[in-house]
């Protein structure tokens, strides 16, 4: 996906202190364990799980609510109890729901078994005499995910220490083959299952012993400086080894935010540094990424206030003058750089749109950060351009074209071409409904000094794939010092997301890293207008957890 970078002068130095206040995000947990069943085997270890999970979560500053014995009896009681718990959850809160007890997999869903339900001999429906449907007698994990989404929790972790094998009642072939995707639709939900689909979870008949998965999960969940997903990963390895591969925990949900149950001082320092970087060199998109990626940060409330205030204040935006590829491949852009006009044939300067134009200025800006699927891959989508002021669009690229529509400030459209017609630079694009538009008078900034610039390369390394892994700026700072700030005429930042996380999450966390690097470059004295960034979605030229910074240096510099 190819999109160009823009930078914003988002806050004056005087404004920044107004958005650096700290406010803890509320943590709320619902703990449900069922050990005393009427029609299933007793589970003494579930009672132990309840007590130890409650104690651990309270130590991690969660407000813990235990399910009542009355609620545990029926699906109706559990649903009512869960809804009551979620009624106390506010938008942005951190939520954890824990379950230990009997469960099963049916129609593509995972179910919790209430204490009095007899699934092997279900009651009959009044009138028809048909057995009551298992989905009505039991509670699905999908219902909990839906509650999370309904209240808008900032991040939710759902831990299910229960069996996921076939139910005791007969299951038709159609039911066995049925899959439901709604289990994975929770936009902010991590699902930790103690066993893989189709297998059982090991409990204990000893009331002083935890269930196998819960015991290991508790061991790792409060590790300083580790995101909560790491506790599940480590518990998965430990359970698999302890059971000789008979039980393999599984991960579900959507990994869209990193929650640190016990943040180390290093993590606390980095979350603050990342927020300060956004205030000095970021955009509204960066702030939204911050809220989503770090839902438990002390600065989430400050970020939301900043975003809300931006809705009522004039937007202070400056477009980056540099397409990062123009820095890396200045020779290919020499015609545009010298004439400041788009080519008549847009394909002259390269096969992809990113190779056509080195930048924009005036009343249009490229939206977001440029993304590449690798050096040899074709672009997966077109750039998005946003209007910075009201602009008239036309039905064809000529001075006689009819006015088609008006772009208002903030309106975006997809770009399909850059071209030169009637002594004007035009951009061809379309809205989401497919309607094609032409926007005139796109301005190319004066970047002729790039055409003859020398290139220097420096690396910024990160210790791990974690979002808040601290960057090492020592090499970059040394390189800038050697060059001299006044001799820098353009900077390209190229970074590749971590490969072991969700693709969207990795791209957004890389966006945060790009902002950290931009902020550091600004601190070193380089103008934001000279800085562009690329996130490589494929196996490009960068190394994992390393950002390559290419610096264009004035040819006359020593």
C-alpha positions as CSV (number, residue, x, y, z in Angstrom):
1,X,0.0,0.0,0.0
2,X,1.5,3.3,-1.1
3,X,0.7,6.5,0.8
4,X,2.8,9.6,1.3
5,X,4.0,11.1,4.6
6,X,3.0,14.4,6.0
7,X,4.1,16.1,9.2
8,X,2.3,18.5,11.5
9,X,3.5,21.3,13.7
10,X,0.8,20.2,16.1
11,X,1.6,22.1,19.3
12,X,3.5,25.2,20.2
13,X,6.0,24.8,23.0
14,X,3.7,26.7,25.3
15,X,0.8,24.3,24.6
16,X,2.6,21.1,25.3
17,X,2.4,21.2,29.2
18,X,-1.4,21.3,28.9
19,X,-1.4,17.8,27.4
20,X,1.2,16.0,29.5
21,X,-1.0,15.3,32.6
22,X,-1.2,11.8,33.9
23,X,-4.4,9.9,34.7
24,X,-4.6,6.1,35.4
25,X,-6.9,4.2,33.2
26,X,-9.5,2.2,35.3
27,X,-9.0,-1.6,35.4
28,X,-12.0,-3.8,36.0
29,X,-12.2,-7.6,36.2
30,X,-15.0,-10.1,36.3
31,X,-13.9,-13.5,37.7
32,X,-16.1,-16.5,37.2
33,X,-15.3,-20.0,38.4
34,X,-17.6,-23.0,38.7
35,X,-16.4,-26.0,40.7
36,X,-19.6,-27.5,42.1
37,X,-21.7,-28.9,39.2
38,X,-25.0,-30.9,39.5
39,X,-24.6,-32.8,36.2
40,X,-20.9,-32.6,35.5
41,X,-17.7,-33.7,37.3
42,X,-16.7,-31.6,40.3
43,X,-13.8,-29.2,39.6
44,X,-12.0,-28.5,43.0
45,X,-9.2,-26.6,41.2
46,X,-11.6,-24.0,39.9
47,X,-12.3,-22.8,43.4
48,X,-8.5,-22.4,43.9
49,X,-8.4,-20.6,40.5
50,X,-11.0,-18.1,41.6
51,X,-9.1,-17.2,44.8
52,X,-5.7,-16.9,43.3
53,X,-6.8,-15.0,40.2
54,X,-8.7,-12.5,42.3
55,X,-5.6,-11.9,44.5
56,X,-3.3,-11.5,41.6
57,X,-5.5,-9.1,39.7
58,X,-6.1,-7.0,42.8
59,X,-2.3,-6.8,43.2
60,X,-2.3,-5.5,39.6
61,X,-4.7,-2.7,40.6
62,X,-7.9,-4.3,39.0
63,X,-11.2,-3.7,40.7
64,X,-12.4,-7.4,40.9
65,X,-16.0,-8.5,40.8
66,X,-16.7,-12.2,41.6
67,X,-19.7,-13.9,40.0
68,X,-22.3,-14.8,42.6
69,X,-23.2,-18.4,43.3
70,X,-26.8,-17.7,42.2
71,X,-25.7,-16.2,38.9
72,X,-23.6,-19.4,38.2
73,X,-26.6,-21.6,38.1
74,X,-28.1,-20.7,34.8
75,X,-27.3,-19.1,31.5
76,X,-29.9,-16.5,32.2
77,X,-28.3,-15.7,35.5
78,X,-24.8,-15.5,34.0
79,X,-25.9,-13.2,31.2
80,X,-27.7,-10.9,33.7
81,X,-24.6,-10.8,35.9
82,X,-22.2,-10.1,33.0
83,X,-24.5,-7.3,31.8
84,X,-24.5,-5.8,35.2
85,X,-20.7,-5.9,35.4
86,X,-20.3,-4.3,32.0
87,X,-22.8,-1.6,32.9
88,X,-20.0,-0.2,35.2
89,X,-17.5,-0.2,32.4
90,X,-16.8,3.1,30.7
91,X,-15.5,3.8,27.3
92,X,-11.7,3.3,27.3
93,X,-11.6,1.2,30.5
94,X,-9.3,-1.8,30.7
95,X,-11.3,-5.0,31.2
96,X,-10.5,-8.6,32.1
97,X,-13.0,-11.5,32.2
98,X,-11.7,-14.8,33.6
99,X,-13.5,-18.2,33.6
100,X,-12.5,-21.5,35.0
101,X,-15.0,-24.4,34.7
102,X,-16.5,-26.8,32.3
103,X,-16.9,-25.8,28.6
104,X,-17.3,-27.2,25.1
105,X,-17.1,-26.3,21.5
106,X,-20.3,-26.3,19.4
107,X,-21.3,-24.7,16.1
108,X,-18.0,-23.0,15.8
109,X,-18.4,-21.3,19.2
110,X,-17.0,-21.9,22.7
111,X,-19.5,-22.3,25.5
112,X,-19.4,-21.8,29.3
113,X,-21.5,-24.4,31.2
114,X,-23.6,-23.1,34.2
115,X,-23.6,-25.2,37.4
116,X,-27.2,-26.6,37.1
117,X,-27.4,-27.3,33.4
118,X,-27.9,-30.9,32.2
119,X,-26.7,-30.7,28.6
120,X,-27.1,-34.5,28.1
121,X,-30.8,-34.3,29.0
122,X,-32.0,-30.8,28.2
123,X,-35.5,-29.6,29.2
124,X,-38.3,-29.6,26.7
125,X,-39.7,-26.5,25.1
126,X,-43.3,-25.8,26.1
127,X,-45.8,-26.6,23.3
128,X,-43.5,-28.3,20.8
129,X,-41.8,-30.6,23.2
130,X,-38.5,-30.2,21.4
131,X,-35.3,-30.0,23.5
132,X,-34.1,-26.5,24.4
133,X,-31.3,-25.4,22.2
134,X,-27.8,-25.7,23.8
135,X,-27.0,-22.1,22.9
136,X,-29.9,-21.0,25.2
137,X,-28.8,-23.3,28.1
138,X,-25.1,-22.2,28.0
139,X,-23.2,-18.9,27.5
140,X,-20.9,-18.4,24.5
141,X,-17.6,-16.5,24.7
142,X,-18.9,-14.6,21.7
143,X,-21.5,-13.0,23.9
144,X,-18.8,-11.6,26.2
145,X,-16.9,-10.2,23.2
146,X,-20.1,-8.5,22.1
147,X,-20.5,-6.9,25.5
148,X,-16.9,-5.6,25.3
149,X,-17.5,-4.0,21.9
150,X,-20.8,-2.5,23.1
151,X,-19.3,-0.6,26.0
152,X,-16.2,0.5,24.0
153,X,-13.6,-0.9,26.4
154,X,-10.1,0.4,25.6
155,X,-8.8,-3.2,25.8
156,X,-10.2,-6.5,27.0
157,X,-8.6,-9.8,27.9
158,X,-10.9,-12.8,28.1
159,X,-9.3,-15.9,29.7
160,X,-11.1,-19.2,29.2
161,X,-9.7,-22.1,31.2
162,X,-12.2,-24.7,30.1
163,X,-12.4,-27.7,27.7
164,X,-13.1,-27.0,24.0
165,X,-13.9,-30.5,22.9
166,X,-17.2,-31.9,21.7
167,X,-20.2,-31.6,24.0
168,X,-21.8,-34.6,25.8
169,X,-25.0,-34.3,23.8
170,X,-25.1,-35.5,20.1
171,X,-23.9,-33.0,17.6
172,X,-25.0,-33.2,13.9
173,X,-22.5,-33.1,11.1
174,X,-23.8,-29.6,10.1
175,X,-23.2,-28.3,13.6
176,X,-19.7,-29.9,13.7
177,X,-18.7,-28.2,10.5
178,X,-20.3,-24.8,11.3
179,X,-17.9,-21.9,11.8
180,X,-18.8,-18.5,13.2
181,X,-16.4,-15.6,12.8
182,X,-18.1,-13.3,15.3
183,X,-15.8,-14.7,18.0
184,X,-12.9,-12.9,16.4
185,X,-14.6,-9.6,15.7
186,X,-13.9,-7.9,19.0
187,X,-11.8,-4.9,17.9
188,X,-10.1,-4.7,21.2
189,X,-10.3,-8.2,22.6
190,X,-7.6,-10.8,23.3
191,X,-8.9,-14.3,23.9
192,X,-6.7,-16.7,25.9
193,X,-7.9,-20.3,25.6
194,X,-6.4,-22.9,27.9
195,X,-6.7,-25.6,25.1
196,X,-6.9,-25.7,21.4
197,X,-10.2,-26.3,19.6
198,X,-11.4,-29.8,20.0
199,X,-9.3,-30.7,23.1
200,X,-9.8,-30.7,26.8
201,X,-8.2,-28.5,29.5
202,X,-6.5,-30.1,32.5
203,X,-7.8,-29.2,35.9
204,X,-7.1,-30.9,39.3
205,X,-9.0,-32.8,41.9
206,X,-6.7,-31.3,44.5
207,X,-8.4,-28.1,45.9
208,X,-5.0,-26.7,46.7
209,X,-3.8,-26.9,43.1
210,X,-4.6,-24.5,40.2
211,X,-5.8,-25.7,36.8
212,X,-2.8,-26.4,34.6
213,X,-3.1,-23.3,32.4
214,X,-4.2,-20.9,35.1
215,X,-1.2,-21.8,37.3
216,X,1.3,-20.9,34.6
217,X,-0.6,-17.9,33.5
218,X,-0.6,-16.5,37.0
219,X,3.2,-17.1,37.1
220,X,3.8,-14.9,34.1
221,X,1.0,-12.2,34.1
222,X,2.8,-9.8,36.5
223,X,6.2,-9.8,34.9
224,X,7.5,-6.2,35.0
225,X,7.5,-4.5,31.6
226,X,5.8,-7.3,29.7
227,X,2.6,-7.0,27.7
228,X,-0.2,-9.3,28.8
229,X,0.0,-11.3,25.6
230,X,3.4,-12.5,26.7
231,X,1.9,-14.2,29.7
232,X,-0.2,-16.3,27.4
233,X,2.7,-17.1,25.1
234,X,4.9,-18.3,28.0
235,X,2.0,-20.2,29.6
236,X,1.4,-21.9,26.2
237,X,5.0,-23.2,26.1
238,X,4.9,-24.3,29.8
239,X,1.5,-26.1,29.5
240,X,2.6,-27.8,26.2
241,X,5.7,-29.1,27.9
242,X,4.0,-30.1,31.1
243,X,1.3,-32.1,29.3
244,X,3.7,-33.6,26.7
245,X,1.8,-31.8,23.9
246,X,-1.7,-33.1,25.0
247,X,-2.9,-29.6,25.9
248,X,-1.9,-26.6,23.8
249,X,-3.3,-23.2,24.7
250,X,-4.6,-21.1,21.9
251,X,-4.8,-17.3,21.1
252,X,-7.8,-15.6,19.6
253,X,-9.3,-12.2,19.2
254,X,-7.7,-9.1,17.6
255,X,-4.4,-7.9,18.9
256,X,-4.8,-4.2,18.6
257,X,-3.3,-2.8,21.8
258,X,-0.5,-3.6,24.2
259,X,-1.6,-3.7,27.9
260,X,1.2,-3.9,30.5
261,X,-0.2,-5.3,33.7
262,X,3.0,-4.4,35.6
263,X,4.8,-1.7,33.6
264,X,8.5,-1.2,34.4
265,X,10.0,2.2,34.8
266,X,11.5,1.8,31.3
267,X,8.0,1.2,29.9
268,X,6.6,4.2,31.8
269,X,9.5,6.4,30.5
270,X,8.9,5.2,26.9
271,X,5.2,5.7,26.9
272,X,5.8,9.3,28.1
273,X,8.5,9.9,25.5
274,X,6.2,8.5,22.7
275,X,3.4,10.9,23.7
276,X,5.8,13.9,23.8
277,X,7.0,12.9,20.4
278,X,3.4,13.0,19.0
279,X,2.9,16.4,20.6
280,X,6.0,17.8,18.9
281,X,6.1,16.0,15.5
282,X,2.9,13.9,15.1
283,X,-0.6,14.1,13.7
284,X,-4.1,13.4,14.8
285,X,-3.6,9.9,13.3
286,X,-0.6,9.4,15.5
287,X,-2.6,10.4,18.6
288,X,-5.4,8.0,17.6
289,X,-2.8,5.2,17.1
290,X,-1.4,6.0,20.6
291,X,-4.8,5.6,22.2
292,X,-5.4,2.3,20.4
293,X,-1.9,0.9,20.8
294,X,-1.4,1.8,24.4
295,X,-4.9,1.7,26.0
296,X,-3.5,1.5,29.5
297,X,-1.1,4.5,29.2
298,X,-1.3,7.2,31.8
299,X,-1.5,9.7,28.9
300,X,-4.5,8.3,27.1
301,X,-6.8,10.8,28.8
302,X,-4.4,13.6,27.7
303,X,-4.4,12.3,24.2
304,X,-8.2,12.2,24.1
305,X,-8.4,15.7,25.4
306,X,-5.9,16.9,22.8
307,X,-7.9,15.2,20.0
308,X,-11.2,16.7,21.3
309,X,-9.6,20.2,21.5
310,X,-8.3,19.8,17.9
311,X,-11.9,19.5,16.7
312,X,-12.7,23.1,17.9
313,X,-9.4,24.7,17.1
314,X,-7.8,25.7,13.7
315,X,-5.6,22.9,12.4
316,X,-1.9,23.8,12.3
317,X,-0.6,21.6,9.5
318,X,2.5,21.8,7.4
319,X,2.9,19.3,4.6
320,X,6.1,17.5,4.2
321,X,7.9,18.8,1.1
322,X,9.6,15.5,0.6
323,X,8.4,12.1,-0.7
324,X,10.9,9.9,1.1
325,X,11.6,8.1,-2.2
326,X,12.7,11.4,-3.7
327,X,15.5,11.4,-1.1
328,X,16.6,7.9,-1.8
329,X,16.3,8.2,-5.6
330,X,16.8,11.8,-6.3
331,X,18.2,11.3,-9.8
332,X,14.9,9.7,-11.0
333,X,13.1,12.9,-9.9
334,X,15.5,15.4,-11.5
335,X,13.0,16.5,-14.2
336,X,10.2,17.3,-11.7
337,X,12.7,18.8,-9.3
338,X,14.1,21.2,-11.9
339,X,10.8,22.1,-13.5
340,X,8.4,21.7,-10.5
341,X,5.9,20.3,-13.0
342,X,4.4,16.9,-13.3
343,X,5.4,14.9,-16.4
344,X,3.1,14.8,-19.4
345,X,3.4,11.0,-19.3
346,X,3.0,10.0,-15.7
347,X,4.9,6.8,-16.3
348,X,8.1,8.4,-17.4
349,X,9.7,8.5,-14.0
350,X,8.8,5.0,-12.8
351,X,6.2,2.2,-12.6
352,X,4.5,3.2,-9.4
353,X,2.8,6.4,-8.4
354,X,5.3,6.9,-5.6
355,X,7.9,7.4,-8.3
356,X,6.1,10.2,-10.1
357,X,6.0,13.2,-7.8
358,X,8.5,14.1,-5.0
359,X,6.1,16.1,-2.9
360,X,3.1,18.5,-2.7
361,X,2.5,21.8,-1.1
362,X,-0.3,24.4,-1.1
363,X,-3.8,23.3,-0.3
364,X,-3.3,19.6,-0.8
365,X,-1.4,17.1,1.4
366,X,-0.6,13.4,1.3
367,X,-2.5,11.6,4.1
368,X,-0.8,9.4,6.5
369,X,2.5,7.6,6.0
370,X,3.7,6.1,2.7
371,X,3.6,2.3,2.8
372,X,5.4,-0.1,0.5
373,X,5.0,-3.8,0.0
374,X,8.7,-4.2,-0.8
375,X,11.1,-3.0,-3.4
376,X,9.8,-5.2,-6.2
377,X,6.2,-5.5,-5.3
378,X,3.4,-3.6,-7.1
379,X,1.4,-1.2,-5.0
380,X,-1.6,-2.7,-3.3
381,X,-3.6,0.6,-3.3
382,X,-3.3,4.2,-4.3
383,X,-2.2,7.3,-2.3
384,X,-4.8,9.2,-0.4
385,X,-4.7,13.0,-0.6
386,X,-6.5,15.4,1.8
387,X,-7.7,18.9,1.1
388,X,-6.3,21.6,3.5
389,X,-8.7,24.2,2.2
390,X,-11.8,24.3,0.0
391,X,-10.9,23.3,-3.5
392,X,-13.0,23.1,-6.7
393,X,-12.7,19.8,-8.7
394,X,-13.5,19.2,-12.4
395,X,-14.8,16.5,-14.7
396,X,-11.7,16.5,-16.9
397,X,-8.2,17.9,-16.8
398,X,-8.5,21.0,-18.9
399,X,-9.1,24.7,-18.5
400,X,-12.5,24.3,-20.1
401,X,-13.6,21.4,-17.9
402,X,-16.9,21.7,-16.0
403,X,-16.8,22.2,-12.2
404,X,-17.8,18.8,-10.7
405,X,-17.7,19.1,-6.9
406,X,-16.0,20.9,-4.1
407,X,-13.5,19.4,-1.7
408,X,-13.9,20.7,1.8
409,X,-11.1,20.9,4.4
410,X,-10.4,17.4,5.5
411,X,-12.0,15.6,2.6
412,X,-9.9,12.8,1.2
413,X,-9.8,11.0,-2.2
414,X,-7.9,8.2,-3.8
415,X,-5.2,9.2,-6.3
416,X,-4.9,7.3,-9.6
417,X,-2.6,9.6,-11.6
418,X,-0.5,12.8,-11.7
419,X,-0.4,14.7,-15.0
420,X,0.4,17.9,-16.8
421,X,-2.4,19.4,-18.9
422,X,-3.0,23.0,-20.0
423,X,0.1,24.3,-18.2
424,X,-1.2,23.1,-14.9
425,X,-0.4,20.2,-12.6
426,X,-3.4,18.0,-12.2
427,X,-4.2,15.1,-9.9
428,X,-6.7,12.5,-11.0
429,X,-8.6,10.7,-8.2
430,X,-11.9,9.2,-7.1
431,X,-14.1,9.1,-4.1
432,X,-15.2,5.9,-2.4
433,X,-18.3,5.7,-4.6
434,X,-16.0,5.5,-7.7
435,X,-16.8,9.0,-9.1
436,X,-13.7,10.3,-10.8
437,X,-12.5,13.9,-10.1
438,X,-9.6,16.1,-11.3
439,X,-7.9,18.6,-9.0
440,X,-6.0,21.5,-10.6
441,X,-2.9,23.5,-9.6
442,X,-1.1,20.9,-7.5
443,X,2.1,22.6,-6.5
444,X,5.5,20.9,-6.5
445,X,7.8,22.4,-3.9
446,X,11.3,23.7,-4.8
447,X,13.5,20.7,-4.1
448,X,16.1,21.1,-6.8
449,X,18.9,20.7,-4.3
450,X,17.9,17.1,-3.9
451,X,18.9,16.3,-7.4
452,X,22.6,16.7,-6.7
453,X,22.7,15.8,-3.0
454,X,25.0,13.2,-1.5
455,X,23.4,10.5,0.6
456,X,24.4,9.4,4.1
457,X,22.7,6.4,5.8
458,X,22.3,5.9,9.6
459,X,20.4,3.3,11.6
460,X,18.1,3.6,14.6
461,X,17.8,0.3,16.4
462,X,15.0,-1.0,18.7
463,X,15.7,-3.7,21.3
464,X,12.7,-5.8,20.4
465,X,9.4,-5.9,18.5
466,X,7.6,-4.4,21.5
467,X,5.9,-1.1,20.8
468,X,7.8,0.6,23.6
469,X,11.2,-0.9,23.0
470,X,13.5,2.1,23.4
471,X,15.2,3.5,20.3
472,X,18.9,3.9,20.2
473,X,19.6,7.3,18.6
474,X,23.3,7.5,19.2
475,X,24.4,6.7,15.6
476,X,21.8,9.1,14.1
477,X,22.9,11.9,16.4
478,X,26.5,11.4,15.6
479,X,25.8,11.3,11.8
480,X,23.8,14.6,12.0
481,X,26.6,16.2,14.0
482,X,29.1,15.2,11.4
483,X,27.0,16.5,8.5
484,X,25.8,19.7,10.2
485,X,22.1,20.5,10.3
486,X,22.4,23.4,7.8
487,X,23.6,21.0,5.2
488,X,20.6,18.6,5.4
489,X,18.2,19.0,2.4
490,X,16.0,16.0,3.0
491,X,15.5,12.9,5.2
492,X,13.9,9.5,4.5
493,X,13.0,7.1,7.3
494,X,12.3,3.5,6.2
495,X,11.0,1.0,8.7
496,X,9.6,-2.5,8.6
497,X,6.9,-3.7,11.1
498,X,7.6,-6.6,13.3
499,X,6.7,-9.9,11.6
500,X,5.4,-11.8,14.7
501,X,2.3,-9.6,15.3
502,X,-1.0,-8.8,13.5
503,X,-0.2,-6.8,10.2
504,X,-2.4,-3.8,11.0
505,X,-1.1,-3.6,14.6
506,X,2.5,-3.9,13.3
507,X,2.0,-1.0,10.8
508,X,0.4,1.2,13.5
509,X,3.2,0.5,16.0
510,X,5.7,1.3,13.3
511,X,3.9,4.6,12.7
512,X,4.5,5.4,16.4
513,X,8.2,4.5,15.9
514,X,8.4,6.8,12.9
515,X,7.0,9.7,15.0
516,X,9.7,9.0,17.7
517,X,12.4,9.3,15.0
518,X,10.8,12.4,13.5
519,X,10.7,14.0,16.9
520,X,14.4,13.2,17.5
521,X,15.3,14.7,14.1
522,X,13.4,17.8,15.0
523,X,15.2,18.0,18.4
524,X,18.5,17.7,16.4
525,X,17.4,20.8,14.5
526,X,16.1,19.4,11.2
527,X,12.9,20.9,9.8
528,X,9.8,18.7,9.8
529,X,9.2,19.8,6.2
530,X,12.3,17.9,5.1
531,X,11.3,14.6,6.8
532,X,9.3,11.8,5.1
533,X,8.7,8.2,6.2
534,X,8.1,4.7,4.6
535,X,6.6,1.7,6.3
536,X,7.6,-1.4,4.4
537,X,4.9,-4.0,4.6
538,X,7.0,-6.6,2.8
539,X,10.5,-7.9,3.1
540,X,12.1,-4.7,2.0
541,X,15.6,-3.5,2.5
542,X,15.3,-2.8,6.3
543,X,16.1,-5.2,9.1
544,X,13.5,-6.1,11.7
545,X,13.5,-3.7,14.6
546,X,15.8,-1.3,12.8
547,X,14.9,1.9,11.0
548,X,17.1,3.1,8.1
549,X,17.5,6.8,7.9
550,X,18.7,8.2,4.6
551,X,20.0,11.8,4.7
552,X,20.4,14.0,1.7
553,X,23.4,16.3,2.1
554,X,24.1,19.5,0.2
555,X,26.8,18.6,-2.3
556,X,28.9,21.5,-1.2
557,X,29.1,20.3,2.4
558,X,32.4,18.8,3.4
